[in-house]
Amino acid sequence: MISNMQKNRAACHRAAAELIEQVGIDDAFVAKVGRRNFILAEYAGEIIKVLVKTKKAGDWQCSLDERPDGADLYILVDDTQITLEFYSIPPTDMLRLIQEGHARYMAIENKARGKRKDHRTINDASRHFRIQIEHVQPFKGWLSALNALEAKIQEALV
């Protein structure tokens, strides 16, 4: 049986292939640092760092420690379907999703209940939360990736 880490790494390779095919990335390879998978890619002569997160069920499980600092793009992979679905999110939007997701988790109405509707008890020190599919729907596909990479190239030209 394939582990979650192996499944995440395979999805990362698929995302790299899709970046080449759909966005026109010149070259890409998958790297791993600790438990994080990312893609280093070349686009219009610039090196691009892409962070990848995969969900195999439910929602994407995130932490405030996963801020996309230094990333040019964030790709969320939905591996709950027969075919993988990709959500390409610029770092500023990912940071907003992280902040909003954690704020929702820490919301007062949740604390009043002591537990969320799922299993995790509310804890003021918690750094973990989830990102739900409805919050990333606008980023489905590769248009956001292309726009983010073009913006990076324009920035490099200035």
Backbone as a ProteinNet text record, in pm:
[ID]
protein_1_A
[PRIMARY]
MISNMQKNRAACHRAAAELIEQVGIDDAFVAKVGRRNFILAEYAGEIIKVLVKTKKAGDWQCSLDERPDGADLYILVDDTQITLEFYSIPPTDMLRLIQEGHARYMAIENKARGKRKDHRTINDASRHFRIQIEHVQPFKGWLSALNALEAKIQEALV
[TERTIARY]
84.5	0	89.2	50.6	127.6	100.5	206	189.6	139.7	92.4	49.8	165.3	284.6	402	431.5	422.5	446.4	338.9	215.2	104.7	120.2	162.3	186	299.4	404.3	518.7	477.2	396.8	349.5	264.2	178	94.7	181.9	290.5	384	448.6	484.8	540.6	437.5	313.6	206.3	186.7	193.4	179.7	294.2	415.1	529.5	506.1	456.1	427.5	318.8	216.3	108.5	159.2	250.9	308.6	381.4	451.8	521.9	421	321	224.5	125.1	67.6	-41.1	5.2	117.1	160.8	278.5	350.9	465.6	594.9	602.1	726.9	832.4	955.1	1062.1	1109.8	1128.5	1176.2	1135	1117.2	1074.4	1122.7	1159.2	1188.1	1134.5	1107.6	1049.5	1160.8	1153.3	1250.4	1173.7	1243.8	1182.2	1277.2	1224.4	1300.7	1216.4	1267.5	1188.1	1065.9	948.6	824	757.2	819.1	756.2	807.7	716.5	750.1	733.1	823.2	807.6	866.5	836.2	884	974.9	1089.3	1174.2	1159.2	1126.6	1099.1	1168.9	1190.7	1245.6	1137.6	1116.7	1015.9	1073.7	1086.7	1139	1271.5	1357.8	1489.5	1495.1	1382.5	1377.2	1350.7	1409	1382.2	1259.4	1165.3	1037.7	1029.6	987.7	966.7	816.7	772.4	630.6	612.1	532.6	501.6	375.4	374.2	263.7	207.5	74.3	4.8	-106.8	-117.7	-215.6	-315.4	-440.7	-540.2	-587.4	-603.9	-647.7	-790.7	-842.4	-980.3	-1013.5	-1139.7	-1181.8	-1126.9	-1056.3	-1002.9	-851	-787.6	-642.7	-613.9	-528.2	-489.4	-367	-376.6	-270.8	-228.7	-120.2	-67.2	-19.6	-22.9	31.1	178.9	245.3	387.1	410.7	304.4	317.8	303.8	328	316.5	403.9	353.1	424.1	537.7	611.4	722.7	824.2	861.7	962.8	910.9	785.2	728.8	672.8	683.1	625.6	484.9	452.3	322.4	297.2	171	129.4	29.2	48	-46.8	-109	-242.1	-315.6	-365.3	-341.1	-381.1	-492.5	-603.2	-716.1	-705.1	-666.8	-648.3	-766.4	-883.5	-1001.5	-1084.2	-1048.6	-1122.1	-1045.7	-1108.4	-1039.7	-921.7	-944.1	-835.6	-798.2	-670.3	-625.5	-680	-715.2	-756.4	-654.7	-617.8	-513.5	-570.3	-523.8	-561.2	-430.9	-406.4	-281.8	-309	-239.5	-271.4	-146.6	-156.6	-44.8	-17.5	106.5	140.6	60.4	26.3	-51.9	-191.3	-250.9	-382.7	-373.3	-263.7	-246.4	-230	-155.5	-139	-274.5	-357.1	-492	-574.6	-568.9	-643.1	-597.2	-466.8	-413	-465.7	-457.9	-504	-654.3	-733.1	-878.2	-915.2	-846.8	-875.9	-849	-738	-706.3	-803.7	-841	-938.1	-1072.2	-1115.8	-1242.3	-1232.3	-1119.4	-1101.2	-1105.4	-1047.4	-1038.5	-1159.4	-1260.5	-1376.8	-1443.7	-1497.8	-1561.5	-1674.1	-1757.6	-1870.5	-1823.6	-1707.1	-1653.4	-1602.9	-1537.6	-1485.2	-1598.2	-1711.9	-1824.9	-1871.4	-1858.9	-1900.4	-1793.2	-1668.4	-1560	-1504.2	-1587.2	-1541.4	-1604.9	-1533	-1592.4	-1681.8	-1748.5	-1837.6	-1760.4	-1628	-1548.7	-1489.2	-1369.6	-1318.1	-1220.7	-1165.1	-1057.4	-1110.7	-1062.1	-1099	-1034.2	-1107.2	-1053.3	-946.6	-835.5	-723.3	-666.4	-656.8	-607.6	-467.9	-388.9	-252.7	-244.4	-355.5	-353.7	-301.7	-220.2	-167.3	-223.2	-309.1	-361.3	-505.5	-541.3	-676	-691.2	-801.5	-825.6	-860.5	-830.6	-874.9	-974.8	-1094.7	-1201.3	-1205.3	-1258.1	-1260.7	-1333.1	-1439.1	-1513.5	-1429.4	-1325.1	-1240.6	-1134.5	-1108.3	-1006.1	-1064.8	-1195.4	-1260.6	-1215.5	-1199.8	-1159.5	-1020.7	-942.3	-805.7	-791.3	-902.4	-896.9	-836.2	-743.6	-679.8	-548.6	-507.3	-372.5	-363.9	-476.4	-472.6	-401.9	-429.8	-363	-213	-173.2	-29.8	35.4	-25.9	29.9	38.7	-66.5	-66.6	41.8	56.8	157.8	298.6	320.6	454.7	485.5	387.5	407.6	438.5	371.4	397.1	540.8	589.4	728.1	825.3	800.2	888.8	890.1	772.9	765.2	841.4	829.4	900	1050	1096.9	1240	1293	1207.2	1249.7	1266.6	1201.5	1206.9	1335.6
-118	0	124.6	223	346.2	438	496.7	585	722.4	803.1	939.2	1022.3	1002.4	1075.9	1040.3	911.4	868.5	923.3	921.2	971.4	1121.8	1196.3	1339.5	1366.6	1289.3	1306.6	1275.8	1172.9	1140.4	1254.1	1311.2	1423.9	1544.3	1562	1670.6	1653.3	1530.8	1503.4	1532	1493.5	1522.6	1672.4	1747.2	1893	1953	1901.1	1948.8	1923.6	1804.5	1772.6	1863.9	1891	1980.1	2123.3	2168.5	2302	2311.6	2205.8	2204.2	2204.5	2117.1	2101.7	2216.8	2260.4	2357.8	2503.7	2528.8	2666.3	2703.5	2603	2632.7	2649.8	2591.8	2592.2	2521.1	2576.1	2517.6	2384.1	2377.5	2255.3	2259	2141.8	2136.7	2006.9	2015.6	1893.3	1905.7	1791.3	1785.2	1766.6	1842.8	1832.4	1815.2	1764.5	1744.5	1795.9	1880.5	1928.8	1896.8	1811.5	1766.6	1691.3	1736.9	1672.7	1748.5	1856.5	1940.5	1906.1	1888.7	1870.6	2003.6	2033.4	2152.8	2127.1	2217.4	2208.1	2327.5	2301.9	2408.5	2403	2516.1	2519.6	2638.8	2628.3	2740.1	2793.2	2924	2988.2	3120.1	3133.1	3255.4	3298.2	3199.4	3229.5	3251.9	3247.7	3268.4	3135.1	3118.6	3000.1	3029.2	2938.8	2952.7	2844.5	2883.6	2787.2	2770.2	2646.1	2613.6	2516.6	2556.7	2468.1	2389	2261.9	2172.2	2108.6	2104.5	2038.7	1953.5	1830.9	1736.2	1695.6	1679	1619.8	1490.1	1390.1	1259.3	1229.4	1314.8	1305.1	1434.9	1465.5	1582.9	1713.8	1787.2	1919.2	1914.9	2022.5	2035.7	2072.2	1996.3	2023.6	2114.5	2227.6	2328.3	2372.2	2446	2503.6	2644.8	2729.7	2864.5	2859.7	2749.4	2734	2709.5	2689.8	2661.9	2786.6	2901.1	3025.3	3016.3	3068.3	3052.9	3153.1	3185.2	3279.1	3228	3314.1	3278.2	3196.5	3157.4	3079.7	3174.1	3131.5	3208.3	3159.3	3041.2	2981	2870.3	2847.3	2739.2	2655.6	2525.8	2438.1	2343.7	2346.8	2249.3	2142.4	2017.1	1904.7	1829.3	1810.2	1732.8	1592	1499.3	1359.7	1273.7	1336.4	1261	1216.1	1264.8	1231.6	1124.4	1071.2	974.4	1042.4	1164.3	1244.2	1354.4	1380.3	1485.9	1620.7	1704.5	1841.6	1934	2039.4	2130.4	2269.2	2334	2471	2549.5	2641.1	2718	2854	2880.4	2996.9	3084	3212	3303.8	3316.7	3346.2	3349.2	3449.7	3565.6	3662.4	3607.7	3537.3	3477	3359.4	3282.7	3170.1	3221.2	3328.9	3387.6	3431.6	3491.9	3533.1	3410.6	3302.7	3179.7	3121.2	3126	3074.9	3157.5	3288.7	3375.9	3360.6	3358.8	3344.3	3207.5	3102.9	2967	2952.7	3007	2998.5	3082.7	3199.5	3285.1	3214.1	3145.5	3069.9	2961.5	2893.7	2786.7	2841.6	2957.7	3015.1	3102	3103.9	3191.6	3166.5	3274.1	3270.8	3168.8	3161	3068.8	2923.9	2893.2	2758.3	2733.8	2834	2818.9	2796.9	2861.8	2848.4	2703.4	2630.6	2490.2	2399.1	2447.1	2363.5	2271	2228.7	2142.1	2189.1	2169.4	2197.8	2080.6	2091.9	1982.8	1854.6	1867.8	1747.1	1707	1653.8	1595.1	1681.6	1786.3	1859.2	1962.7	1955.8	2052.1	2186.4	2294.8	2428.7	2456.2	2509	2536.8	2671.9	2766.5	2900.3	2899.2	2798.9	2792.8	2717.2	2669.9	2588.2	2666.8	2600.2	2658.5	2584.6	2486.6	2403.7	2440.3	2414.2	2441.8	2370.9	2393.9	2330.9	2437.3	2404.6	2488	2404	2455.2	2381.9	2415.1	2322	2334.9	2460.8	2501.5	2619.9	2746.9	2747	2865.8	2874.3	2764.1	2765.6	2749.6	2736.1	2719.2	2821.1	2951.3	3048.7	3020.7	2935.8	2909.7	2777.3	2712.9	2583.4	2601.3	2512.7	2518.3	2594.7	2642.7	2695.5	2844.1	2914.9	3056.2	3138.5	3110.6	3182.1	3158.4	3036.4	3005.4	3090.1	3094.6	3172.1	3319.6	3373.8	3515.3	3544.6	3455.4	3475.8	3470.2	3378.1	3365.7	3482.7	3527.5	3645.8	3768.5	3782.3	3894.6	3888.9	3768.3	3752.1	3793.2	3756.2	3791.3	3943	4004.1	4150.5	4221.2	4167.6	4224.7	4215.1	4101.6	4081.8	4177.5	4218.1	4308.2	4451	4485.5	4625.1	4654
0	0	0	-76	-88.7	31.4	86.3	202.3	157	252.6	222.1	166.5	221	172.8	26.8	-7	-144.7	-238.9	-191.9	-273	-297.8	-195.1	-208.6	-307.2	-298.2	-389.7	-533.1	-553.9	-689	-745.3	-661.2	-704.8	-738.9	-666.7	-692.7	-831.2	-864.3	-997.4	-1106.5	-1081.6	-1179	-1195.9	-1084.1	-1091.5	-1173.1	-1156.3	-1235	-1383.8	-1416	-1556.1	-1612.8	-1532.3	-1576.8	-1596.8	-1511	-1528.8	-1663.1	-1700.5	-1828.9	-1943.1	-1933.5	-2041.8	-2052.5	-1941	-1943.3	-1937.9	-1869.1	-1846.2	-1936	-1983.6	-2069.2	-1992.7	-1873	-1795.9	-1880.1	-1880.7	-1961.5	-1906.2	-1776.1	-1712.8	-1566.6	-1505.6	-1365.8	-1302.7	-1175.2	-1102	-960	-900.8	-767	-665.1	-558.8	-449.9	-319.1	-220.1	-88.9	17.2	104.8	219.4	342	428	543	493.5	534.4	491.6	378	330.6	228	89.5	-2.9	-142.7	-214.6	-304.8	-385.9	-524	-614.5	-751.6	-776.9	-833.8	-885.9	-1037	-1095.8	-1238.7	-1302.3	-1431.5	-1506.3	-1599.2	-1592.5	-1676.6	-1726.1	-1856	-1919.8	-1857.1	-1830.5	-1777	-1627.1	-1559.4	-1414.1	-1343.7	-1225.2	-1143.4	-1057.4	-1060.8	-991.8	-883.5	-763.2	-654.8	-634.4	-643.9	-632.2	-515.9	-416.8	-304.5	-337.9	-300	-335.3	-209.4	-201.2	-89.7	-148.7	-103.3	-157	-49.7	-92.1	-1.1	-62.4	22.7	-21.8	20.5	110.6	158.7	229.3	241.9	318.9	266.4	353.3	321.2	327.6	277.9	292.3	436.3	501.5	639.6	636	702.5	695.8	834.7	836.8	959.5	929.9	1031	1014.7	977.9	1007.5	975.9	827.1	750.1	607.9	521.6	577.2	500.3	375.3	264.8	136	116.5	223.2	211.8	109.2	18.1	-80.8	-197.3	-194.3	-305	-410.9	-534.5	-644.6	-677.5	-630.7	-659.3	-558.6	-528.2	-438.7	-516.4	-520.1	-589.4	-487.7	-480.2	-400.2	-496.3	-460.4	-544.5	-474.2	-546.6	-494.6	-551.1	-464.6	-505.3	-460	-444.4	-402.9	-523.4	-640.6	-762.9	-841.2	-944.4	-1031	-1100.1	-1146	-1206	-1107.3	-1095.7	-1005.2	-1050.8	-953.9	-983.8	-918.8	-992.2	-947.3	-924.8	-818.7	-785.8	-772.3	-864.1	-863.3	-801.1	-691.1	-608.4	-592.4	-630.4	-607.5	-457.2	-418.4	-275.6	-193.1	-249.4	-171.8	-141.1	-237	-214.2	-117.7	-124.6	-32.2	110.3	126.1	259	314.8	228.5	270.4	309.6	230	261.7	395.4	420.8	546.8	664.1	650.9	759.7	783.2	675.5	689.5	744.6	698.4	745.1	893.6	938.4	1081.2	1162.5	1111.5	1182.2	1195.8	1089.5	1097.5	1204.2	1206.9	1304.9	1448	1467.2	1600.7	1636.5	1551.5	1571.4	1706.6	1762.9	1895.5	1901.8	1795.4	1802.7	1811.4	1755.6	1768.7	1910	1968.5	2103.8	2204.2	2181	2272.7	2281	2171.6	2170.6	2229	2232.5	2283.4	2178.2	2086.7	1978.3	1849.6	1741	1611.2	1575.6	1461.5	1422.8	1392.2	1370.6	1352.6	1487.6	1491.1	1614.1	1693.2	1635	1702	1802	1924	2026.7	1996.5	2019.1	1998.6	2104.3	2060.9	2148.7	2105.9	2199	2165.6	2104.8	2135.4	2083.6	1950.7	1902	1780.9	1661	1581.8	1459.5	1337.6	1360.1	1252.1	1217.5	1093.4	1044.3	910.9	845.7	715.7	612.1	488.4	376.7	298.5	285.3	219.2	69.9	-7.2	-152.2	-199.2	-128.8	-173.8	-165.7	-82.9	-70.9	-179.9	-248.9	-354.2	-495	-505.8	-636.4	-741.2	-707.3	-809.8	-868.5	-802.6	-846.9	-920.9	-951.3	-1019.3	-1157.9	-1191.4	-1322.2	-1318.2	-1434.7	-1447.6	-1479.2	-1494.1	-1527.9	-1419.2	-1292.5	-1183	-1185.9	-1222	-1230.1	-1337.7	-1453	-1564.2	-1527.5	-1468	-1427.6	-1323.8	-1225	-1120.7	-1178.6	-1270.7	-1329.2	-1420.6	-1496.1	-1581.4	-1496.4	-1382	-1292.8	-1240.2	-1207.9	-1160	-1269.5	-1392.6	-1503.9	-1523.9	-1520.5	-1535.4	-1423.4	-1301.9	-1187.2	-1207.2	-1263.6	-1286.1	-1393.8	-1486.6	-1593.8	-1547.9	-1436.1	-1387.7	-1316.3
[MASK]
++++++++++++++++++++++++++++++++++++++++++++++++++++++++++++++++++++++++++++++++++++++++++++++++++++++++++++++++++++++++++++++++++++++++++++++++++++++++++++++

